[in-house]
Protein backbone atom coordinates (compact mmCIF):
# COMPACT_ATOMS: atom_id res chain seq x y z
CA UNK A 1 0.00 0.00 0.00
CA UNK A 2 1.57 3.34 -1.03
CA UNK A 3 1.74 6.48 1.09
CA UNK A 4 -1.14 8.18 -0.77
CA UNK A 5 -3.59 5.43 0.12
CA UNK A 6 -2.25 5.10 3.66
CA UNK A 7 -2.85 8.79 4.21
CA UNK A 8 -6.33 8.48 2.74
CA UNK A 9 -7.25 5.77 5.24
CA UNK A 10 -6.12 7.82 8.21
CA UNK A 11 -7.66 11.08 7.10
CA UNK A 12 -10.95 9.44 6.29
CA UNK A 13 -10.99 8.43 9.93
CA UNK A 14 -10.40 12.05 10.81
CA UNK A 15 -13.22 13.08 8.50
CA UNK A 16 -15.57 10.81 10.36
CA UNK A 17 -14.38 12.41 13.61
CA UNK A 18 -13.28 9.04 14.89
CA UNK A 19 -11.72 9.11 18.35
CA UNK A 20 -10.84 5.44 18.63
CA UNK A 21 -7.79 3.46 17.62
CA UNK A 22 -8.44 3.92 13.88
CA UNK A 23 -5.73 6.58 13.74
CA UNK A 24 -3.22 3.97 14.78
CA UNK A 25 -3.99 1.87 11.72
CA UNK A 26 -1.63 0.54 9.10
CA UNK A 27 -0.73 4.11 8.12
CA UNK A 28 0.59 4.78 11.61
CA UNK A 29 -0.51 7.49 14.01
CA UNK A 30 1.16 10.38 12.16
CA UNK A 31 -0.07 10.52 8.58
CA UNK A 32 -0.01 14.32 8.44
CA UNK A 33 3.07 16.27 7.42
CA UNK A 34 3.59 18.85 10.17
CA UNK A 35 0.89 18.09 12.73
CA UNK A 36 0.45 14.72 14.39
CA UNK A 37 -2.88 12.96 14.05
CA UNK A 38 -2.54 11.10 17.35
CA UNK A 39 -2.01 14.34 19.25
CA UNK A 40 -4.93 16.03 17.50
CA UNK A 41 -7.08 13.08 18.47
CA UNK A 42 -5.93 13.27 22.09
CA UNK A 43 -6.59 17.00 22.33
CA UNK A 44 -10.03 16.50 20.82
CA UNK A 45 -10.86 13.87 23.44
CA UNK A 46 -9.65 16.10 26.28
CA UNK A 47 -11.80 18.97 25.02
CA UNK A 48 -14.86 16.75 24.71
CA UNK A 49 -14.32 15.36 28.21
CA UNK A 50 -13.73 18.78 29.75
CA UNK A 51 -10.25 17.72 30.83
CA UNK A 52 -8.18 20.00 28.61
CA UNK A 53 -5.61 22.28 30.20
CA UNK A 54 -6.31 25.99 30.58
CA UNK A 55 -4.01 27.00 27.69
CA UNK A 56 -5.61 24.35 25.47
CA UNK A 57 -9.09 25.62 26.29
CA UNK A 58 -8.01 29.20 25.62
CA UNK A 59 -6.45 28.23 22.31
CA UNK A 60 -9.59 26.36 21.30
CA UNK A 61 -11.84 29.33 22.10
CA UNK A 62 -9.63 31.60 20.01
CA UNK A 63 -9.62 29.08 17.17
CA UNK A 64 -13.43 28.94 17.09
CA UNK A 65 -13.63 32.75 17.23
CA UNK A 66 -11.26 32.98 14.25
CA UNK A 67 -13.16 30.32 12.34
CA UNK A 68 -16.50 32.01 13.04
CA UNK A 69 -15.07 35.24 11.71
CA UNK A 70 -13.78 33.45 8.60
CA UNK A 71 -17.28 32.08 7.92
CA UNK A 72 -18.47 35.63 7.34
CA UNK A 73 -15.71 36.58 4.91
CA UNK A 74 -15.78 36.18 1.13
CA UNK A 75 -13.49 33.83 -0.72
CA UNK A 76 -10.09 35.25 -1.63
CA UNK A 77 -8.17 34.91 -4.86
CA UNK A 78 -5.25 36.40 -6.74
CA UNK A 79 -7.78 38.14 -8.97
CA UNK A 80 -8.59 40.53 -6.11
CA UNK A 81 -5.38 42.55 -6.35
CA UNK A 82 -5.25 46.03 -7.87
CA UNK A 83 -1.94 45.58 -9.66
CA UNK A 84 -1.43 43.45 -12.75
CA UNK A 85 1.76 41.33 -13.09
CA UNK A 86 4.08 41.90 -16.08
CA UNK A 87 2.60 38.75 -17.62
CA UNK A 88 -0.65 40.64 -18.07
CA UNK A 89 -2.58 38.03 -16.09
CA UNK A 90 -3.86 38.54 -12.56
CA UNK A 91 -3.89 34.76 -12.25
CA UNK A 92 -0.18 35.11 -11.58
CA UNK A 93 0.71 35.81 -7.95
CA UNK A 94 2.35 39.18 -7.26
CA UNK A 95 3.88 40.63 -4.09
CA UNK A 96 6.27 43.44 -3.16
CA UNK A 97 9.36 43.09 -1.00
CA UNK A 98 8.59 44.23 2.53
CA UNK A 99 11.89 45.92 3.38
CA UNK A 100 12.22 48.07 0.26
CA UNK A 101 11.07 51.70 0.08
CA UNK A 102 10.78 54.48 -2.50
CA UNK A 103 14.01 56.45 -2.69
CA UNK A 104 13.20 59.92 -1.22
CA UNK A 105 16.07 61.46 -3.20
CA UNK A 106 14.45 60.55 -6.53
CA UNK A 107 11.44 62.32 -7.99
CA UNK A 108 9.81 59.05 -8.97
CA UNK A 109 11.23 57.14 -6.00
CA UNK A 110 12.91 54.65 -8.33
CA UNK A 111 14.66 52.40 -7.85
CA UNK A 112 13.45 51.49 -4.38
CA UNK A 113 16.09 51.17 -1.65
CA UNK A 114 16.44 48.59 1.12
CA UNK A 115 15.76 49.32 4.82
CA UNK A 116 16.25 45.95 6.49
CA UNK A 117 13.70 45.19 9.18
CA UNK A 118 11.46 48.18 8.40
CA UNK A 119 8.24 47.08 6.72
CA UNK A 120 6.92 49.27 3.92
CA UNK A 121 3.11 49.51 4.25
CA UNK A 122 2.91 49.52 0.45
CA UNK A 123 3.84 45.82 0.55
CA UNK A 124 0.99 45.03 2.91
CA UNK A 125 -2.10 46.35 1.14
CA UNK A 126 -4.65 44.89 -1.26
CA UNK A 127 -2.83 46.05 -4.37
CA UNK A 128 -0.66 42.92 -4.23
CA UNK A 129 -1.16 39.34 -3.02
CA UNK A 130 1.26 38.95 -0.09
CA UNK A 131 -1.14 39.65 2.78
CA UNK A 132 -3.98 37.99 0.90
CA UNK A 133 -2.06 34.72 0.62
CA UNK A 134 -1.22 34.73 4.34
CA UNK A 135 -4.84 35.50 5.23
CA UNK A 136 -6.26 32.86 2.91
CA UNK A 137 -4.00 30.07 4.18
CA UNK A 138 -4.62 31.02 7.82
CA UNK A 139 -8.38 30.93 7.29
CA UNK A 140 -8.24 27.53 5.63
CA UNK A 141 -6.22 26.14 8.52
CA UNK A 142 -8.49 27.76 11.13
CA UNK A 143 -11.63 26.39 9.50
CA UNK A 144 -10.24 22.91 9.01
CA UNK A 145 -9.10 22.66 12.62
CA UNK A 146 -12.38 24.13 13.86
CA UNK A 147 -14.26 21.46 11.92
CA UNK A 148 -12.06 18.70 13.30
CA UNK A 149 -12.32 19.73 16.94
CA UNK A 150 -15.98 20.82 16.93
CA UNK A 151 -17.49 18.42 14.41
CA UNK A 152 -19.44 21.27 12.78
CA UNK A 153 -19.56 20.66 9.04
CA UNK A 154 -20.04 24.33 8.18
CA UNK A 155 -16.37 24.94 8.92
CA UNK A 156 -15.25 22.23 6.49
CA UNK A 157 -17.69 23.53 3.86
CA UNK A 158 -16.16 27.00 4.07
CA UNK A 159 -12.59 25.72 4.02
CA UNK A 160 -13.34 23.72 0.87
CA UNK A 161 -14.92 26.75 -0.82
CA UNK A 162 -11.83 28.84 -0.05
CA UNK A 163 -9.52 26.18 -1.44
CA UNK A 164 -11.51 25.83 -4.66
CA UNK A 165 -11.56 29.59 -5.24
CA UNK A 166 -7.79 29.95 -4.81
CA UNK A 167 -6.58 26.82 -6.57
CA UNK A 168 -9.27 25.26 -8.78
CA UNK A 169 -12.07 27.50 -10.15
CA UNK A 170 -10.90 28.61 -13.63
CA UNK A 171 -11.99 32.24 -13.25
CA UNK A 172 -10.15 32.76 -9.93
CA UNK A 173 -7.39 30.14 -9.63
CA UNK A 174 -3.77 31.06 -9.06
CA UNK A 175 -1.28 29.94 -11.68
CA UNK A 176 1.21 27.57 -9.97
CA UNK A 177 4.23 29.89 -9.95
CA UNK A 178 5.82 32.69 -7.94
CA UNK A 179 7.48 34.48 -10.84
CA UNK A 180 6.44 37.90 -9.54
CA UNK A 181 6.88 37.43 -5.81
CA UNK A 182 8.67 40.07 -3.71
CA UNK A 183 9.39 42.35 -6.65
CA UNK A 184 11.17 45.67 -6.16
CA UNK A 185 9.98 48.64 -8.27
CA UNK A 186 12.73 49.93 -10.48
CA UNK A 187 14.87 46.82 -9.97
CA UNK A 188 13.02 43.57 -10.69
CA UNK A 189 9.50 42.22 -11.09
CA UNK A 190 10.31 39.13 -9.02
CA UNK A 191 13.10 37.86 -6.78
CA UNK A 192 14.25 34.46 -5.60
CA UNK A 193 13.49 35.64 -2.06
CA UNK A 194 9.82 35.61 -3.06
CA UNK A 195 9.76 31.81 -3.04
CA UNK A 196 9.48 32.25 0.73
CA UNK A 197 5.90 33.51 0.22
CA UNK A 198 4.86 30.01 -0.83
CA UNK A 199 5.83 28.35 2.45
CA UNK A 200 2.21 28.50 3.62
CA UNK A 201 1.11 26.30 0.71
CA UNK A 202 3.12 23.64 2.48
CA UNK A 203 2.93 24.36 6.21
CA UNK A 204 -0.76 25.35 6.35
CA UNK A 205 -2.43 23.93 3.26
CA UNK A 206 -0.94 20.43 3.01
CA UNK A 207 -2.23 19.18 6.37
CA UNK A 208 -5.56 20.91 5.80
CA UNK A 209 -5.94 19.03 2.52
CA UNK A 210 -5.04 15.74 4.13
CA UNK A 211 -7.54 16.28 6.94
CA UNK A 212 -10.33 17.27 4.55
CA UNK A 213 -9.77 14.30 2.27
CA UNK A 214 -12.86 12.13 2.60
CA UNK A 215 -15.04 14.94 3.94
CA UNK A 216 -18.33 15.50 2.13
CA UNK A 217 -17.26 19.06 1.32
CA UNK A 218 -14.12 17.95 -0.52
CA UNK A 219 -14.86 15.66 -3.45
CA UNK A 220 -12.54 13.24 -5.23
CA UNK A 221 -12.64 15.67 -8.16
CA UNK A 222 -11.45 18.49 -5.88
CA UNK A 223 -8.71 16.28 -4.52
CA UNK A 224 -7.52 15.32 -7.99
CA UNK A 225 -7.51 18.96 -9.13
CA UNK A 226 -5.55 20.00 -6.06
CA UNK A 227 -3.12 17.17 -6.62
CA UNK A 228 -2.46 18.42 -10.16
CA UNK A 229 -1.93 22.00 -8.95
CA UNK A 230 0.60 20.86 -6.38
CA UNK A 231 2.41 18.74 -8.97
CA UNK A 232 2.71 21.74 -11.28
CA UNK A 233 3.81 24.01 -8.46
CA UNK A 234 6.41 21.49 -7.30
CA UNK A 235 7.75 21.34 -10.86
CA UNK A 236 8.10 25.14 -10.77
CA UNK A 237 9.94 24.91 -7.45
CA UNK A 238 12.38 22.44 -8.96
CA UNK A 239 12.97 24.07 -12.35
CA UNK A 240 12.44 27.83 -12.13
CA UNK A 241 15.72 29.84 -12.07
CA UNK A 242 14.27 31.90 -9.21
CA UNK A 243 13.44 28.81 -7.17
CA UNK A 244 16.75 27.13 -7.92
CA UNK A 245 18.59 30.25 -6.71
CA UNK A 246 16.48 30.25 -3.55
CA UNK A 247 17.35 26.61 -2.93
CA UNK A 248 21.00 27.63 -2.77
CA UNK A 249 20.50 30.43 -0.23
CA UNK A 250 22.68 29.82 2.81
CA UNK A 251 20.42 31.50 5.39
CA UNK A 252 16.81 30.90 6.48
CA UNK A 253 15.57 31.30 2.89
CA UNK A 254 17.32 28.11 1.82
CA UNK A 255 15.87 26.18 4.75
CA UNK A 256 12.35 27.44 4.10
CA UNK A 257 12.74 26.31 0.48
CA UNK A 258 13.61 22.81 1.67
CA UNK A 259 10.73 22.75 4.16
CA UNK A 260 8.25 23.96 1.57
CA UNK A 261 9.34 21.34 -0.95
CA UNK A 262 9.38 18.58 1.67
CA UNK A 263 5.82 19.29 2.79
CA UNK A 264 4.51 19.24 -0.76
CA UNK A 265 6.55 16.11 -1.48
CA UNK A 266 4.83 14.45 1.49
CA UNK A 267 1.44 15.37 0.05
CA UNK A 268 2.43 14.02 -3.38
CA UNK A 269 4.04 10.85 -1.96
CA UNK A 270 7.63 11.56 -3.01
CA UNK A 271 9.72 10.33 -0.06
CA UNK A 272 13.02 10.46 -1.96
CA UNK A 273 12.53 14.18 -2.54
CA UNK A 274 12.06 14.70 1.21
CA UNK A 275 15.38 12.92 1.77
CA UNK A 276 17.03 15.28 -0.71
CA UNK A 277 15.66 18.30 1.12
CA UNK A 278 16.97 17.02 4.45
CA UNK A 279 20.41 16.45 2.92
CA UNK A 280 20.34 19.92 1.37
CA UNK A 281 19.60 21.45 4.77
CA UNK A 282 22.17 19.38 6.64
CA UNK A 283 24.89 20.72 4.35
CA UNK A 284 23.86 24.29 5.16
CA UNK A 285 23.73 23.70 8.91
CA UNK A 286 27.50 23.31 8.82
CA UNK A 287 27.80 27.08 8.43
CA UNK A 288 24.49 28.16 9.96
CA UNK A 289 24.67 26.63 13.45
CA UNK A 290 27.62 27.30 15.74
CA UNK A 291 28.61 25.03 18.68
CA UNK A 292 27.42 27.71 21.14
CA UNK A 293 23.96 27.66 19.54
CA UNK A 294 24.17 31.02 17.77
CA UNK A 295 23.31 31.55 14.11
CA UNK A 296 25.67 34.17 12.68
CA UNK A 297 23.85 34.67 9.39
CA UNK A 298 20.65 35.52 11.24
CA UNK A 299 22.37 37.57 13.96
CA UNK A 300 23.61 39.88 11.23
CA UNK A 301 20.05 41.05 10.57
CA UNK A 302 18.44 44.11 12.20
CA UNK A 303 15.74 41.76 13.54
CA UNK A 304 18.27 39.24 14.82
CA UNK A 305 15.97 37.58 17.36
CA UNK A 306 13.16 37.13 14.85
CA UNK A 307 15.39 35.62 12.19
CA UNK A 308 17.19 33.34 14.66
CA UNK A 309 13.76 31.98 15.59
CA UNK A 310 12.52 32.00 11.99
CA UNK A 311 15.40 29.88 10.73
CA UNK A 312 14.91 27.35 13.54
CA UNK A 313 11.20 27.24 12.78
CA UNK A 314 11.95 26.12 9.23
CA UNK A 315 14.45 23.52 10.47
CA UNK A 316 12.05 22.24 13.16
CA UNK A 317 9.18 21.84 10.71
CA UNK A 318 11.49 20.01 8.31
CA UNK A 319 12.66 17.78 11.19
CA UNK A 320 9.01 16.95 11.94
CA UNK A 321 8.14 15.78 8.44
CA UNK A 322 11.57 14.15 8.10
CA UNK A 323 10.87 11.98 11.14
CA UNK A 324 7.71 10.71 9.46
CA UNK A 325 9.94 9.92 6.48
CA UNK A 326 12.35 7.88 8.60
CA UNK A 327 15.05 10.54 9.07
CA UNK A 328 16.37 12.15 12.25
CA UNK A 329 17.25 15.80 11.78
CA UNK A 330 16.64 16.65 15.44
CA UNK A 331 19.85 14.90 16.53
CA UNK A 332 21.97 15.90 13.55
CA UNK A 333 25.41 17.21 14.51
CA UNK A 334 27.63 19.37 12.31
CA UNK A 335 31.34 18.69 11.95
CA UNK A 336 32.15 21.63 14.24
CA UNK A 337 29.77 20.49 16.99
CA UNK A 338 26.69 22.53 16.16
CA UNK A 339 23.20 21.12 15.99
CA UNK A 340 19.49 21.85 16.02
CA UNK A 341 19.09 21.10 19.72
CA UNK A 342 22.07 23.24 20.70
CA UNK A 343 20.59 26.19 18.84
CA UNK A 344 17.21 25.57 20.46
CA UNK A 345 18.99 25.42 23.83
CA UNK A 346 20.37 28.87 23.13
CA UNK A 347 17.01 30.34 22.08
CA UNK A 348 15.18 28.69 24.99
CA UNK A 349 16.89 31.11 27.40
CA UNK A 350 14.81 33.97 26.03
CA UNK A 351 11.33 32.42 26.01
CA UNK A 352 9.71 34.22 28.94
CA UNK A 353 11.23 37.68 28.36
CA UNK A 354 13.08 37.81 31.68
CA UNK A 355 16.45 37.67 29.98
CA UNK A 356 17.33 40.37 27.43
CA UNK A 357 18.56 39.36 24.00
CA UNK A 358 22.32 40.14 23.91
CA UNK A 359 22.31 41.29 20.30
CA UNK A 360 20.95 44.30 18.49
CA UNK A 361 17.38 43.62 17.41
CA UNK A 362 14.31 45.60 16.50
CA UNK A 363 12.05 43.17 18.34
CA UNK A 364 12.02 40.16 20.67
CA UNK A 365 8.86 38.07 20.92
CA UNK A 366 10.18 35.23 23.04
CA UNK A 367 7.01 33.15 23.10
CA UNK A 368 7.45 32.41 19.39
CA UNK A 369 10.12 29.87 20.30
CA UNK A 370 7.86 27.78 22.58
CA UNK A 371 6.21 25.57 19.88
CA UNK A 372 9.64 24.70 18.52
CA UNK A 373 10.67 23.45 21.96
CA UNK A 374 7.54 21.32 22.23
CA UNK A 375 8.06 19.87 18.74
CA UNK A 376 11.65 19.05 19.62
CA UNK A 377 10.65 17.24 22.81
CA UNK A 378 8.01 15.28 20.93
CA UNK A 379 10.41 14.54 18.09
CA UNK A 380 13.16 13.26 20.38
CA UNK A 381 10.99 11.71 23.09
CA UNK A 382 12.62 13.86 25.76
CA UNK A 383 11.48 16.44 28.31
CA UNK A 384 14.44 18.64 27.52
CA UNK A 385 12.44 21.89 27.45
CA UNK A 386 9.76 21.24 30.04
CA UNK A 387 10.84 24.15 32.26
CA UNK A 388 10.87 26.68 29.43
CA UNK A 389 7.52 25.51 28.06
CA UNK A 390 5.95 25.78 31.51
CA UNK A 391 7.31 29.32 31.95
CA UNK A 392 5.78 30.64 28.72
CA UNK A 393 3.50 33.66 29.08
CA UNK A 394 0.63 33.88 26.60
CA UNK A 395 -0.36 37.40 27.56
CA UNK A 396 0.33 39.88 24.79
CA UNK A 397 3.67 41.22 26.00
CA UNK A 398 6.87 41.98 24.17
CA UNK A 399 10.37 43.24 24.78
CA UNK A 400 11.49 45.89 22.32
CA UNK A 401 15.05 47.00 21.83
CA UNK A 402 15.96 50.63 22.52
CA UNK A 403 13.35 51.11 25.27
CA UNK A 404 10.48 50.33 22.94
CA UNK A 405 11.50 52.92 20.36
CA UNK A 406 12.66 50.45 17.78
CA UNK A 407 11.01 50.00 14.45
CA UNK A 408 9.88 52.51 11.89
CA UNK A 409 7.50 55.28 12.84
CA UNK A 410 5.26 54.51 9.89
CA UNK A 411 4.18 51.13 11.29
CA UNK A 412 4.87 51.36 15.03
CA UNK A 413 3.42 50.74 17.47
CA UNK A 414 0.03 49.35 16.26
CA UNK A 415 1.46 47.03 13.62
CA UNK A 416 3.99 45.73 16.10
CA UNK A 417 1.36 45.16 18.76
CA UNK A 418 -0.80 43.33 16.23
CA UNK A 419 2.16 41.16 15.24
CA UNK A 420 2.92 40.41 18.89
CA UNK A 421 -0.67 39.45 19.60
CA UNK A 422 -0.85 37.23 16.52
CA UNK A 423 2.46 35.54 17.33
CA UNK A 424 1.33 34.85 20.89
CA UNK A 425 -1.99 33.33 19.81
CA UNK A 426 -0.17 31.21 17.24
CA UNK A 427 2.39 30.02 19.80
CA UNK A 428 -0.30 28.99 22.25
CA UNK A 429 -2.21 27.11 19.56
CA UNK A 430 0.83 25.29 18.18
CA UNK A 431 1.99 24.26 21.65
CA UNK A 432 -1.30 23.32 23.31
CA UNK A 433 -3.93 22.66 20.62
CA UNK A 434 -2.32 21.22 17.49
CA UNK A 435 0.29 19.47 19.62
CA UNK A 436 0.90 18.80 23.29
CA UNK A 437 4.09 18.99 25.36
CA UNK A 438 5.34 15.49 25.98
CA UNK A 439 4.81 15.67 29.73
CA UNK A 440 1.23 16.92 29.27
CA UNK A 441 0.11 13.91 27.24
C-alpha positions, 0 to 999 in steps of 0.5 A, a space after each residue: 500500500 503506497 503512502 497516498 492510500 495510507 494517508 487516505 485511510 487515516 484522514 478518512 478516519 479524521 473526516 468521520 471524527 473518529 476518536 478510537 484506535 483507527 488513527 493507529 492503523 496501518 498508516 501509523 498514528 502520524 499521517 499528516 506532514 507537520 501536525 500529528 494525528 494522534 495528538 490532535 485526536 488526544 486533544 479532541 478527546 480532552 476537550 470533549 471530556 472537559 479535561 483540557 488544560 487551561 491553555 488548550 481551552 483558551 487556544 480552542 476558544 480563540 480558534 473557534 472565534 477565528 473560524 466564526 469570523 472566517 465564515 463571514 468573509 468572502 473567498 479570496 483569490 489572486 484576482 482581487 489585487 489592484 496591480 497586474 503582473 508583467 505577464 498581463 494576467 492577474 492569475 499570476 501571484 504578485 507581491 512586493 518586497 517588505 523591506 524596500 522603500 521608494 528612494 526619497 532622493 528621486 522624484 519618482 522614487 525609483 529604484 526602491 532602496 532597502 531598509 532591512 527590518 522596516 516594513 513598507 506599508 505599500 507591501 501590505 495592502 490589497 494592491 498585491 497578493 502577499 497579505 492575501 495569501 497569508 490571510 487565505 491560508 490562515 483561514 483555511 487552517 483555522 476552519 479545518 481545525 475548527 471542523 475537526 475539533 468541533 465536528 461542525 460541518 459548516 467549517 469544512 464547507 467554508 474551508 473547501 470553498 476557499 480552497 476551490 476559489 484559490 486553486 481550482 475555479 478557472 476564473 479565480 485560480 492562481 497559476 502555480 508559480 511565484 514568478 512575480 513574488 517580492 518584486 522591487 519597483 525599479 529593480 526587478 519584477 520578481 526575486 528568488 526571495 519571493 519563493 518564501 511567500 509560498 511556504 504556507 502552501 506547504 505548512 498550512 495547506 498540506 495538512 488541511 488538505 489531508 484532513 479534509 480528504 474524505 469529507 463531504 465538502 471535498 470531493 474526489 474531483 477536488 482532490 484530484 484537481 488540487 493534486 495536479 496543482 501541487 504537482 505543477 507548483 512542485 515542478 516550478 519549485 524544482 525548475 524555475 531559475 528563481 526557485 533554484 537560486 532560492 534553494 542555494 540560499 545559505 540562510 533561512 531562505 534556503 531552509 524554508 525552500 527545503 521545508 516547503 518542498 518537503 511538505 509538498 513532497 509528502 502530500 504528493 508521496 515523493 519520499 526520496 525528494 524529502 530525503 534530498 531536502 533534508 540532505 540539502 539542509 544538513 549541508 547548510 547547517 554546517 555554516 548556519 549553526 555554531 557550537 554555542 547555539 548562535 546563528 551568525 547569518 541571522 544575527 547579522 540582521 536588524 531583527 536578529 531575534 526574529 530571524 534566529 527563531 525564523 530559521 529554527 522554525 523552518 528547520 524544526 518543521 522540516 525535522 518533523 516531516 523528516 521523522 515521518 519519512 524515517 530521518 532524524 534531523 533533530 539529533 543531527 550534529 555538524 562537523 564543528 559540533 553545532 546542531 538543532 538542539 544546541 541552537 534551540 537550547 540557546 534560544 530557549 533562554 529567552 522564552 519568557 522575556 526575563 532575559 534580554 537578547 544580547 544582540 541588536 534587534 528591533 524586536 524580541 517576541 520570546 514566546 514564538 520559540 515555545 512551539 519549537 521546543 515542544 516539537 523538539 521534545 516530541 520529536 526526540 521523546 525527551 522532556 528537555 524543554 519542560 521548564 521553558 515551556 511551563 514558563 511561557 506567558 501567553 499574555 500579549 507582552 513583548 520586549 522591544 530594543 531601545 526602550 520600545 523605540 525600535 522599528 519605523 514610525 510609519 508602522 509602530 506601534 500598532 502594527 507591532 502590537 498586532 504582530 505580537 498578539 498574533 504571534 502569541 496566539 499562534 504560539 499557544 495554539 501550536 503548543 497546546 492545541 495542534 500538539 501537546 508537550 510530551 509531559 502533558 500527554 
